[in-house]
Amino acid sequence: MANIKIPYKPRDLQAEMHNNIKRWNVLVMHRRFGKTVFAVNHLIKHALTCPLPRPRVAFVAPTFTQAKRIAWDYVKYYTSVIPGAKFNETELRVDFPNGGRLMLLSAENPDALRGIYLDMAVFDEFGMQNPRVWGEVVRPALSDREGAAIFLGTPAGHNHFFDLLEQARSETDNGSDQWYWKIVKASESKLVKETELDAARAQMTPEQYEQEYECSFTAAIIGAYYGKLMAEADDDNRITRVPYDPAYPVHTAWDLGVNDSTAIWFAQIFRGGAVNVIDYYENGGVGLDHYADVINRKDYNYGDHLAPHDIEVRELGSGKSRLETAASLGLRFKVIPKMKVADGINAARMLLPKCYFDRDKCTTGVEMLRQYRQEWDERRKMFRDHPRHDFTSHAADAFRYLAIGLENRQRFVKPPQQVAQMEYNPFTL
């Protein structure tokens, strides 16, 4: 294996990063930096040189389609010179003669990744991935072999990628030798011609250019439905400590997944117009009995449980609807009428200025609302008129159902003008 020469010559900045990689690495790169080539080659080297038996390394992309489209050709190209390398096109993996294996994985279904062990994982566009993949699945997979992780991406607001960068900064400032971070801006790297940057600057909004080329985390998330409203919630200190008030019922709103996640919001409605969003829960790969247990374990006085209309559809296997199954578990749902997604999004926009979110219990859900965005048409270079379906969808859909459901409770909801003038502050102790 020592005589193998991979056809890869890293650029100076890439070489610098290769040489500085530690156990935990957060690398923020502008578009067209070459991060995929960098990542694939670092994984190949680790799979071939790791001293542990049967090394396992993984490139984790937001979706399986992206993994195949972005990285698979690079994997095959750079490993084709290795004698005895075996490619599995179906599973997107290559097995090496030393027993090592490089895998391309998808973050779409975190639970499908359970049970693996890893010596190194690279997360591509980590800010676009469900953070559960890291905390619940991949981090434990690295533990027994003390594996490493590299987080790559371009900024998309103050999301979990930003939080991880801040952690890396803090750890290195405090003298940790386990962390490495770097931000590479196009104006500094000189990897993209100045004329091309000028053309991009002229053709993009300032927010788009700052995010994609200058690695700005403060630029608005492009195409986000609720980005401005969530920023206002931050500015108004409406993401704060929100205690449960036993004098008011807790209403829940559900997005019920079949083969993926189920998301639940917990909210209290005050006669003055404020909506206290006190809790959020999300999980996947479990049945309704699990969620019924979650509901019962929380010491809340419940009001309405709200669910979308498809809860009434009968399942082929049992012949029962999930509405009937839920009832047998003690959950009585009110069914939200079918409504266009755009109308539901508008209802959510009307609700958000009235909401206070608990900063601890709703952290994940709030993050999903910040990032929920329109689908981007890469071919036409424009946003489509429908949402992107990704890990943010479940929380956003459940919040839509909450907004629609609360619209029908007119005795609680007052016009926004009155909400702005209300004297009642639920957080004044």
N, C-alpha and C positions, 0 to 999 in steps of 0.2 A: 504493500500500500504506500510505502514511502516514496516510490518512484513515480507515482501518478501526478500528472500536471494538469490541473483544471484550467480550461481556457478562460480565465477570469483575471483581469488586471484592474484592481480597484483604483478609483480616483483618489486624490490625496485626502479628501474629506472622508471618503469611505474607509480608506486605510487607517486613518486616525481613529475612527469609530471601532473598527475591528480590533485594534490594539488596546482600546480602553474598555472594552466590554467587561462588565463585572457580573455579579449574580442578578441584580435587578437593574434594568436599563430602560430609560424613557427617552425616546428620540423623536423629536418633532421636526419634520422635514417639509419643505415646499414641494409643490407639484413638479414632476419631471426631475427629481433629484436622483432617482435610481434606487429607491428603497427596497423594491422587490428583489432586484439583482443582489443587492447587499445582503438581504435577509436569507435568500436561498443559499448563497455561497457560505454564509456563516453557519447555517444549519448543516450543509454538506460536510464542512470541515469538522464540526463537532461530532457528527455521526461517525466519521472515519477515525477520529483521534481520541474520543472519549475512552478512558481506561476501564470503565465498567463494562461487564458483559452485556451483550445484546442492547446496545444503545438505542434509544428512541427519541427522535426529535420531530417537532411538528410545526407547520406553518398554519396558523389559524386565521381564516378570512371571515368576513361578515356572513357570506353565503357560500354554498358549495359551488354555485355558478361562477362567482368571483374567484374562488380558489382555482378552478379549472382554467378560467379565461386569463387570469393575471399571472399565475405562478407556475402552472404545470409545464408549459413549454420551456420555461427557464430551467426547471428541475431536470427535464429530460436532456436539454442541451448540455448543461454543465456536468451531468453525471454519465453521459453516454461514453465518455472516455475511460470509465472505470471498468476494468475487466470483471465479468461475472455479475454486474449490476442487473437486477431483474425488475421490470416495470409492471405494475398492475394498473391498467387504465381505468378499470371500474372503480377501484377504491382510491385511486390517485395516491399511490405510494411507490417507493423504490426501495428494494432490499439490497444491501451491500454484502460482499463476501465476508466481511468481518462480523456479520450478524447484526449490524446496525440497520436501522430503518428510518427513512424520512417520509412523513405522512402529511398530506394536505387535508385539513379539517375545516368544518363549518361551525360557526357559532350560532346557527339558526336554532338548534335544539340542544341546549346545554346538557340535558339528561342523557342524550345519546353518547356523550363523551365519557361517561362515568366508567370506571373499571380499568382505565389505561394507566400506565406509568410513563413518565417522561424525564429525559435528561435536559432538554431545552425546549422551550416553546417561544415562537415569535407570533405576536398578535399584530396583524396588518389592519390598519385603520381601527384601532382599538376604541376610539370614541364612537364608532358606528356599531359597536357590538354590545350585546347584552352583558352588563357587568357581572351577572351571575356566572358566566362561563369561567371567569378568572377566579372569583372568590370561592365558589362552591365546587368547581370541577377541576380546573387545571392546577391551581395552587396546591391542593392536596396531592395531585398526581406527581408533583415535583418533590414531595417531602422526603420519601424514603431514600431517594438517591441524591438529595440536595441539589436538585436541578436548578437551572437558570431560566429567566424570562426576559424577552425584549419586547417592548411596547412601541409600535410605530404608528405614525399618523400625521394628519393635518388637522389643525384646530377646528372645532365646531362649537364654540361657546364654552361657558364654564360648566363642562360636563365631567364625567368620571375620568376621562383622559387628562383634563386639566387638574383635577384633584390629585391624580397620581404624579403628575409633573411637580406639583407643589410639595408632595411628600418627598420626592426625590431631591428637590432643592433643599428641603429642611434637613433631610438625613445627611446629605453631603456637607451642609453648613455646620452640622454638629459632629463632623469628623468620621462619619461612617465610611468604611471601605467596601461596603456591599452594594453601593448605588453608583450609577452613572447616568447623567442626563446631558442632552445637548439640543439646542434649537438652531436650525439652519434656515436662514432666510434667503430668498432668491437674490435680493440686492447685495448680499454679502458673499454668497457662494460663487457667483459669476458662472454658474453652470448653464444658465439660460441667457442667450444673447440679449443685450440691452434693447435692441430693436424689437425683439419678440416680447420683452416685458412691456415696452411702450405700447405695442399693439394690443396686448392683453389688457393693459390699464385703460385703453381707449374703448375697448369692447365690453368690459365688465363694470359692474357697479363698484364704487369704492370699497364697500363691505366685502364683496366677492374677491376683489384683488387682494385686500389686506389679509383675508383668511387663507386664501389658496397659495399665495406667493410670499407673503410676509409673515406668515405663521401667527396671525393675531387671534388671541382667544377672546378679545373684547369686542370684535366685530359681531354683528347680529348673525345668528344662525340662518343661513340662506334657505329660504322657503319654509321656515318654521311658522306654523299656524298660530302658536300662542307665545312666541318669543318675546314680543313687546309687552304682552300682558303679564308674563311671568317676571320680566324685568321690573315692571311697575310694582308687582307684589313684593319683590326684593326691596325696592326703594321705599315702599310704604310700610315696611316691617311687618308684612302679612305672612311671612314665612318665619315662624317664631314658635315659642312654646304655646301649645293650644290644649289646655286641660279638658278632660271629659267632664261635662256638666250633667249629673244624674237627673236633673229636673227636666231635661229634654231628651226625646227618643233619638237613638242612633239609626239613621237610614243607611242601607248599603246599596251599592250599585255594582253589578257584575258584568264582566265580559267572560263568558264561559267558553273555554277552549275545548276542543275535542281531542286533537292530537298535539296540541301545544299548550301554552300557558293560560291560566285563568287569573284574572285580576279583579280585586275587590277594593272599592273605596268606602270609607266609613265617615259619615257626615251628620252634623247636627244643624238644624235650622232654627234661627232665633226670630222672634216676631219683629224685631227691629230691622231685619233684612240681612243680617250677617249669616254666613254659612261657615261653620267650623268644620274643617276637614281634619279629623283627629287621628286617622289611621289609614294604612294601606297594606294590602297583602297580595302577594303574587307567588304562584308556584305552578309546576307542570308535571305531567306524568302520573298524576294521582286522580282518584275518583271523587265524586261528589261527597262521599262519606268523610273524606279528609277535610274538605272545606266546611262541612257541617260541624265537625269537631272544632275547627278553628273558631267558628262563630260562637259555639257554646263555651269555649274556654275563655273568651274575652268577656269580662264582667260588665257588659253594656246592657242597658235597657233598650231593646230594639223596637224600631218602628216598621217602616216598609223595607222589604228586600226587592230590589228592582233588577230585572233581567230583560234582555232583548227578546223579540218575538220568536226567534228560532229555538227557544227553550221548549216550545210546544211541539216541535217536530218529533215524530216517533222514530226511535232507533230501530234499525233492521234486526239486530240480534234479539233484543228483549221485547220489541213491540210496544215498549213504554216510551213516553217522552221524558226528557230530563226534568220537566215540570212535575210530573208524577213521581219520579224517583226522589226529587228534592222534598216533596210533600211527605213521602214515607220516612224521610230523615228529620222531619220536623221543621223544614224550611218552606214557608209559604211565600211564593213570589208574586209580585205584581208585574205583569207583562208590559213592557214598553212597546207602544205601537211602532210599526215599521215606518221609517222616515229616511229621506235622502241623507247621505252622509254629510253633504254640504249644509243642510239645514241643522243637523246635529252639531256640527262644528260651530255654526253661528250661535246655537243655544249655549254651547260651552263658552264661547267668547262673552256672551252676556252674563254668564254665571261667574266667571273668574274674578271680575272686580269686586265681587261680594265675598270672596273666599279668604279665610285664614287657614294656612296649612301648618300642621305640626312639623317642625323642622327635623325632628328625630324619627318619628314613626312614618312620616311620609316622604323621607329622603328619596327613595327609589322612584316612587310615583311622580314626584315633582320633577325629577330629572327626566323622566319619560315625556312629561308634558312640555318641557323646554325643547326637546329634540324632535318632537312629532312634526313632520314636514311633508311637503308635497313631493310627489314622485318626479324625478328628473329624467327627461327624455334625452339621452345622450346623442342620439342620431340627429334630432331636430334642434338640440341645444336650447331647450326651453322646458319650463315646468308643465307637467300635465295637470288636469283639473281634478285629480284625486290624490289621496294620501299615499305615501310610500308605506308598504307593508313590511315592517321589521319588528325588532324587539320592543319598540315604543308603542306599537299599535294596541296592545292589550290594555295598557293603562289608559291610553287616550280614548279607546272605544268605551271602556267602563265609565270614564268621566263624561263622555257624551250622553250615556244612558242616565247618569246622575242628573245632568242638566235638563234633559228631556223630562225625566220623572219629576223633578222639582218644579218645572214649569206648570205642572198640573196641580200644584199645591199653592194656589193663589193667595190663600189666607196668610201664608207666611212671607210671600215675596212681594216687595214693594218696588216702585220704579227706581231706577238708578239715582235720580235726583234726590229722592228721599234717603236712599242708602248713604249717599255722600254726606248728608246733613245729620245723620243719626247721632244721638248723644250716647247711646249705650256702647260701652266698650267691654266685651266679654273677658278681657285680660286684665282689667283693673282689679287688683286684690285689695 
